[in-house]
Amino acid sequence: MALRRPPRLRLYARLPDFFLLLLFRGCLIGAVNLKSSNRTPVVQEFESVELSCIITDSQTSDPRIEWKKIQNGETTYVFFDNKIQVKPVTPVCRVPKAVPVGKMATLHCQEGEGHPRPHYSWYRNDVPLPTDSRANPRFRNSSFHLNSETGTLVFSAVHKDDSGRYYCIASNDAGSARCEEQEMEVYDLNIGGIIGGVLVVLAVLALITLGICCAYRRGYFISSKQDGESYKNPGKADGVNYIRTDEEGDFRHKSSFLI
């Protein structure tokens, strides 16, 4: 059987300050025997490298050939049908810690390295959430919508049953990754306590105002200058002397002239 040479894979090294060392060995996978023309390619950073995969023996007319990069025992990306499929990395999740009953809440999940772009799914207490709460009777007390393309989970009005531990999973053809779970608490608003607090504040303001009015009426806020002027003796008119005589027993005035 003639040797078949599938499309080669050309890569560019992007490991800073390091060499990229790739090792290949001939192996028999199922009914296909493969080998490589270059088992130990070495390339410097930002230089290209071509990897070959040659079928020496096959019992099928259309074998499926995939290239995979395995790092630390995990597949980080897959190349198949002239397309690279990159496994998502750990997504970044944002979950509000506390939300009052009846208010809106939005949970975010984002991942920027997976290819093709991953789809997102949310879990609450390890239970997968549907894209629409109305589609599942189990979530009839909730009112949320999940956008699996953007990773956004929106509650139009949270309920007490929406409290729990949330996490998100980003997945594509190459694999999946999840973020750490985060707690969201839904609490009741104490309407009676709020009204009572407002009434107490109003009562305190009324007492302060009443005290200020009483202090003004009793003269506690009159300045010392104004107080001193109010107790001065009345001034005498110019050119008039007041003389008291024993006969009259009273005051009488005497005119005087200035020359």
Disulfide bonds with the S-S distance in Angstrom:
Cys93-Cys179 2.04
Cys109-Cys168 2.09
